[in-house]
Amino acid sequence: MSEYELNRPLSWREAHPEAYAELKRTWGVIGHSSVLMVLSLSLIGTSLTLGYLHLPGWLETSARLGSSAAAVGCGALGLWRLCRPLFRSVRVVIRTRRLGDVQGAVAEEAAAASVVGS
């Protein structure tokens, strides 16, 4: 190992691999949630477009209700999938900071005890 590698400080990612893994999973879920949101918007557009096709009344109504219900379902699922991992990620980052504060306090106490002991 080179001298630089021995003296360099650990990055946050290397110091907290479990928090980094949780954040990485969150970004993947955000991607899936955004796809569901785009699908929801396209279903809303489909519902609005059906009015211009001049279908029989019952067919137009049932198609509009179906696409609107699917849009609401996709939107709700997308929001649920988005909010839950974001909340978990914030919790992991807060927990990691608290753990870092506790470890820093323990290290300071150990350093103070070694100074008093010598």
C-alpha positions, -999 to 999 in steps of 0.1 A, spaced: 0 0 0 12 35 -7 17 61 19 -13 80 5 -36 50 10 -26 46 46 -32 82 56 -63 91 37 -95 95 57 -124 71 51 -151 84 29 -187 84 43 -196 55 20 -167 34 33 -174 43 69 -211 35 67 -217 7 42 -252 -2 55 -264 34 52 -249 36 17 -266 4 7 -300 17 20 -295 49 0 -286 30 -31 -318 9 -28 -338 41 -23 -325 55 -56 -336 23 -74 -370 25 -59 -373 62 -69 -367 51 -105 -394 26 -103 -418 50 -86 -412 76 -113 -421 51 -140 -454 44 -122 -460 82 -120 -454 86 -157 -477 56 -164 -503 73 -142 -500 106 -162 -503 87 -195 -535 69 -182 -549 103 -173 -542 115 -209 -558 83 -222 -589 90 -201 -591 125 -215 -585 114 -251 -614 89 -249 -639 117 -250 -628 126 -286 -634 91 -300 -672 94 -300 -677 59 -287 -712 47 -275 -720 62 -241 -716 32 -219 -683 21 -236 -669 56 -232 -679 58 -196 -666 24 -187 -633 30 -205 -629 64 -189 -636 50 -154 -612 21 -160 -584 43 -171 -590 69 -143 -591 41 -117 -558 27 -131 -543 61 -131 -552 66 -94 -539 32 -86 -506 37 -103 -502 71 -87 -510 59 -52 -487 29 -56 -459 52 -69 -463 76 -40 -463 47 -15 -432 32 -30 -415 66 -31 -424 78 5 -416 46 24 -380 42 12 -373 79 15 -385 78 51 -362 48 57 -332 65 42 -337 96 63 -339 74 94 -307 56 84 -288 88 79 -300 102 112 -291 69 129 -257 70 113 -251 106 125 -261 97 160 -238 67 159 -210 89 147 -216 114 175 -216 86 201 -184 71 187 -168 105 187 -177 111 223 -164 76 233 -132 83 215 -128 117 233 -134 101 266 -109 74 259 -83 100 248 -90 120 280 -87 88 301 -54 79 285 -40 114 292 -51 113 328 -37 77 332 -2 86 320 
